[in-house]
Structure formats: C-alpha cells, structure tokens
Amino acid sequence: MRAPLETREFKESLSLAFTLIELLVVIAIVAILAGLLLPALAKAKTKAQGIFCMNNQKQLQLCWIMYADDHNGLLATNNDGANRDSWVGGWLDFNPSNPDNTNVQLVMSPIGKLWPYNRSFGIYKCPADKSAVKIRGRAYPRVRSISMNGNMNGSKNWSFRPNFWYYRKLSDIVAPPPSEAFVFIDEREESIDDGYFLVFVDTAFGNKKDQWGNLPAIYHNGAGGLSFADGHAEIRKWRDPDTLKPGLQGVRVSPRDVPWIQARTSAPR
C-alpha cells in the first residue's frame, strides 16, 4: 500500500534539506574564503585611500602654485599657529576646549591664503586620518592633517639657517629642484599642531643628527603623502622603526628617513 501523498512530499522535502554536517562544511568554506579575501580588501581600501590622498595633495599644490603666480612669485606665508598670517591658522591638539580643532574658518578666507583657489575642505585632510576630538562626549573630526615644509616661506624662528636655502619666491627653488622640493606633507595625528612642518636640516637647535622635528603620517601601511613644488604628489613608504613607532614618546632618530626628507626640504648654499 502506497503512503499518502502528504507523507511522500514531507519525506522528499527532508531529502532536499542540508544535514548539520553539510551546513557546518559550508560555513567553514565561507569562513576560509572570507579569511582569504578580507586582507586583500583591506589592502585595496588602503590603496584607494592613498590615491585619494595624492589627489588631495595635488589639488592643494596647485592652489599653492596659483597663489604664487598671482603674487609676483611670492610664496604663501607659513607661520606658526599663533600667527594668523599663514596659509592656514590655528593650533591643533586633542583638547576639547580648543576651538581650533574643528574651526573650518581657519582654512577659509581671509585667514586661509589658498582657499580662493579651491573651496573644498576635503583637500586639507587625508581620507585615512580618523583623528577626532571629543566635545561633550561626542567625537568631531579635526579640520586638517596636512602641513607645509617650514623652509617654504616659513617662520624664520625655526626654518632659517644662513647656510641653507630658505625659499620666499617660486624662483628661489633651485636646490633641490622643484621636482624634489616637497611643499605639503601629511603629518602624524599625534604630532600635528600648526600648519608648519619642521625638518631639522642641521643640529643648530641642539637636536641630534637624523632627528625628526615633526612626524610624518603613516596612514597608508606605514607610508604618507607628500606634494612637490613642480606639482606632482607621491606616497612615501617610511623605513625606520622610529618613524613608524606610534605616539610621541622620546626622540625619534631615523638614519634612513630623515636624510631623505632633509634632502627634499632644503640644500646647503
């Protein structure tokens, strides 16, 4: 005697279902595939952020060049945070009572000298910089991550050395040549304060040989973005453990990275 139709359909439906073992195997395969793909996706994301970062640097670099063209070759000023006569104003930190951290007016006109050439806040910050300041329990992103080479019309208190080039005009940039003279750099979130990036070109300030003044960003797998006076931008992979070490503790001496940045900051006369 044949089983009722309802019973046969029920048995057939059971035969089409996954067993527990089969389900666990599928889950294991999915987990293995995810483990293989996620690192690749993370690297792809980092690479995409690096491309975005270089584009920001190029846009800001173009503004810097156009400013000089409009001012008889004179470079935008690059003073410390206490001086509002600079390409950007203010002093960044993580103090919730410091309004400079989130004050977009510090990159806008009339303070921000480059603002008329590109009215975009995005070009002042690397997309990989997630630093924020907490104000009344809420996290707010800081306005920028980019600083400027102190020898590019920077505050003479720090950057002027009589035996090294100090650039006030575009035509001054001859050593190193414009293709090798850096202008903008992504600065480390722990290090960034004003818009001025200090590179010790000698030991006149009592610093050690090959010592960092400010610290470059390491957002892109241990690399950071820079732009150059000829208009191009690149991502630099840093090599020394002292450069890559997080935080601000201790003196950073990097015998491979610091000479590289020194050679692109200025040159002996």
C-alpha positions in Angstrom: 0.0 0.0 0.0 1.5 3.4 -1.0 2.0 6.1 1.6 -0.4 9.1 1.4 0.7 12.0 -0.9 1.3 14.3 2.1 3.7 11.8 3.7 5.7 11.3 0.4 6.0 15.1 0.0 7.3 15.5 3.5 9.9 12.8 3.0 11.0 14.4 -0.3 11.4 17.8 1.4 13.6 16.3 4.1 15.8 14.7 1.5 16.4 18.2 -0.1 17.4 19.8 3.2 21.0 20.3 4.5 22.3 18.0 7.2 24.1 19.5 10.1 27.4 18.3 8.9 26.8 19.8 5.4 25.8 23.1 6.9 29.0 23.2 9.1 31.1 22.4 6.0 29.5 25.3 4.1 30.1 27.7 7.0 33.7 26.6 7.2 34.3 27.2 3.5 32.7 30.6 3.7 34.9 31.4 6.7 38.0 30.3 4.8 37.1 32.4 1.8 36.4 35.4 4.0 39.8 35.0 5.6 41.5 35.0 2.2 39.5 37.9 0.8 39.4 40.3 3.8 43.2 41.1 3.8 43.1 41.7 0.1 40.0 44.0 0.5 41.8 45.9 3.3 44.8 46.4 1.2 42.6 47.6 -1.7 40.9 50.1 0.6 44.3 51.4 1.8 45.5 51.7 -1.8 42.3 53.6 -2.7 42.8 56.0 0.2 46.4 56.5 -0.9 45.2 57.5 -4.4 42.6 59.9 -2.9 45.3 61.3 -0.6 47.6 62.0 -3.6 44.8 63.7 -5.4 44.2 66.0 -2.3 47.9 66.8 -2.2 47.9 67.7 -6.0 44.9 69.9 -5.6 46.4 71.8 -2.7 49.7 72.0 -4.5 48.0 73.6 -7.5 46.5 76.2 -5.2 49.9 77.0 -3.8 51.3 77.5 -7.3 48.4 79.6 -8.4 48.8 81.8 -5.3 52.5 82.4 -6.2 51.5 83.2 -9.8 49.0 85.8 -8.5 51.5 87.4 -6.1 54.5 88.0 -8.3 56.1 84.7 -7.4 55.9 85.2 -3.6 55.0 82.0 -1.7 52.1 81.8 0.7 53.3 82.5 4.3 53.8 79.6 6.6 54.0 80.9 10.1 53.4 79.1 13.5 49.9 78.7 15.0 50.0 81.9 17.0 50.3 84.0 13.8 47.2 84.3 11.7 49.3 85.5 8.7 49.7 82.0 7.3 48.4 79.6 4.7 46.2 78.1 7.5 45.7 79.3 11.0 45.3 77.7 14.4 46.8 75.1 16.6 45.5 71.5 16.6 45.6 69.2 19.6 43.1 66.9 21.4 41.9 69.4 24.0 38.1 69.6 23.9 38.2 73.3 24.9 40.4 74.3 21.9 38.1 75.6 19.2 40.9 75.5 16.6 40.5 71.7 16.2 37.1 72.0 14.4 37.2 75.6 13.2 36.8 75.4 9.4 37.3 79.2 9.2 41.0 78.6 9.9 41.4 77.3 6.3 38.9 79.7 4.7 39.4 83.3 3.6 40.6 85.7 4.9 42.8 83.5 7.0 43.4 80.6 4.6 45.6 82.0 1.8 44.8 79.1 -0.6 41.1 79.0 -0.1 40.1 81.2 -3.0 41.7 78.7 -5.4 39.8 75.6 -4.3 36.9 76.0 -1.8 37.0 72.3 -0.7 37.6 71.3 2.9 38.4 67.8 1.8 41.8 68.6 0.2 43.2 69.7 3.6 42.9 66.2 5.1 43.9 62.6 4.2 40.9 60.3 4.0 42.7 57.8 6.2 43.1 60.3 9.1 40.3 59.4 11.5 41.6 61.5 14.4 38.9 63.4 16.3 38.4 65.5 19.4 35.7 64.7 21.9 33.5 67.6 22.9 30.8 66.9 25.5 31.1 63.2 24.8 30.8 63.4 21.0 33.6 62.9 18.6 34.3 65.6 16.0 36.8 65.2 13.1 39.7 67.7 13.1 39.9 70.1 10.2 43.2 69.0 8.6 46.0 66.5 8.5 48.4 68.4 6.1 51.3 70.7 7.0 53.8 72.7 4.9 57.5 72.5 4.6 58.9 75.0 7.1 61.5 76.2 4.6 58.8 77.3 2.2 58.4 80.9 3.4 58.1 79.6 6.9 58.7 81.2 10.3 62.3 82.2 10.4 62.5 81.4 14.1 62.8 77.7 13.1 63.4 77.3 9.4 66.0 80.0 8.6 69.6 78.7 8.5 72.2 81.1 6.9 74.0 78.2 5.2 70.8 76.6 3.8 68.3 77.7 1.2 65.2 79.4 2.5 62.5 79.9 -0.1 60.4 83.1 -0.3 59.6 83.1 -4.0 58.9 80.4 -6.5 62.0 81.3 -8.4 64.1 80.6 -5.3 63.5 76.9 -5.5 66.6 75.8 -7.4 68.3 73.5 -4.9 66.8 71.0 -4.6 65.0 71.5 -7.9 61.1 71.8 -7.8 60.6 68.2 -8.7 62.5 67.2 -5.5 61.5 70.0 -3.1 58.5 69.0 -1.0 55.8 71.5 -0.1 53.0 69.7 1.6 53.1 66.6 3.8 50.6 64.5 5.8 51.6 64.9 9.4 51.0 62.3 12.1 47.8 62.9 14.2 49.9 62.9 17.4 52.3 65.4 16.0 50.3 67.9 14.0 49.7 71.3 15.6 50.1 74.4 13.4 50.5 74.3 9.6 54.3 74.3 9.8 56.2 71.1 9.4 59.7 71.3 11.0 62.6 69.4 9.4 66.0 69.8 11.2 68.4 70.4 8.3 71.4 70.7 10.8 72.0 70.4 14.5 71.9 74.1 15.3 68.9 73.7 17.6 70.6 71.1 19.8 68.8 68.3 18.1 70.5 65.0 17.2 71.7 64.2 13.8 68.9 62.5 11.8 66.3 63.6 14.3 62.7 64.3 13.3 61.3 67.7 14.1 57.6 66.9 13.4 56.5 63.4 12.4 55.1 62.3 9.0 51.8 60.4 8.7 51.9 56.6 8.5 48.3 56.1 7.4 49.0 54.1 4.2 50.6 50.9 5.5 53.5 52.8 7.0 53.5 55.5 4.3 52.5 59.1 4.0 51.6 61.6 1.2 53.7 64.5 0.0 53.5 67.0 -2.8 56.3 68.8 -4.6 56.9 72.3 -6.0 56.6 71.1 -9.6 53.0 70.0 -8.9 53.4 66.2 -8.5 52.5 64.1 -5.4 53.6 60.8 -4.2 53.2 58.3 -1.3 56.4 57.7 0.6 57.0 54.4 2.4 58.9 55.1 5.6 61.6 52.6 6.6 62.9 53.2 10.1 61.2 51.7 13.2 61.5 55.1 15.0 59.5 56.7 12.2 56.8 54.0 12.3 56.5 53.9 16.1 53.2 55.4 17.2 52.9 58.1 19.8 55.2 61.0 20.7 57.4 59.4 23.4 61.1 60.0 23.1 63.4 61.5 20.5 62.9 60.0 17.0 66.2 59.3 15.2 65.8 57.7 11.8 69.0 57.4 9.8 67.2 56.4 6.6 64.1 58.5 6.6 65.4 61.8 8.0 68.2 62.3 5.4 65.6 61.5 2.7 63.3 64.3 3.9 66.2 66.7 4.6 67.4 66.4 1.0 63.9 67.4 -0.1 63.4 70.2 2.4 66.4 72.5 1.6 70.0 72.3 0.4 73.3 73.8 1.6 74.1 77.1 -0.2 
